[in-house]
Amino acid sequence: MKNDDLRADRDDLDDLDHFTPRVPTKRGNNLVMQVAAGVFLGGLALWLVQLGATALYAKLMLATITFGG
């Protein structure tokens, strides 16, 4: 038991001849731009929601919105 060879057999190395590695792409700058665009658009959306809510609240406080007839 002490000297048993438990290592797995290697696959044929001929299969690796058909392997073509992918060309590494530049992802760092793209990720930075995506995060920056997401932060900007998210902030813009929150600002627009706040603007709409403030306008609605102002109309309600001034009683210019009437419900019903």
Backbone hydrogen bonds, N-H to C=O, Kabsch-Sander energy under -0.5 kcal/mol:
donor,donor_aa,acceptor,acceptor_aa,energy
4,D,1,M,-1.0
6,L,4,D,-0.9
15,D,12,D,-0.8
16,L,13,L,-0.8
17,D,14,D,-1.2
18,H,15,D,-0.9
19,F,16,L,-0.8
27,R,25,T,-0.9
31,L,27,R,-2.3
32,V,28,G,-1.9
33,M,29,N,-2.2
34,Q,30,N,-2.2
35,V,31,L,-2.4
36,A,32,V,-2.4
37,A,33,M,-2.5
38,G,34,Q,-2.2
39,V,35,V,-2.4
40,F,36,A,-2.3
41,L,37,A,-2.8
42,G,38,G,-2.2
43,G,39,V,-2.2
44,L,40,F,-2.3
45,A,41,L,-2.4
46,L,42,G,-2.3
47,W,43,G,-2.2
48,L,44,L,-2.3
49,V,45,A,-2.2
50,Q,46,L,-2.4
51,L,47,W,-2.4
52,G,48,L,-2.3
53,A,49,V,-2.6
54,T,50,Q,-2.4
55,A,51,L,-2.2
56,L,52,G,-2.4
57,Y,53,A,-2.4
58,A,54,T,-2.4
59,K,55,A,-2.2
60,L,56,L,-2.1
61,M,57,Y,-2.4
62,L,58,A,-2.1
63,A,60,L,-0.7
64,T,59,K,-2.1
65,I,59,K,-0.7
66,T,64,T,-0.6
68,G,66,T,-0.5
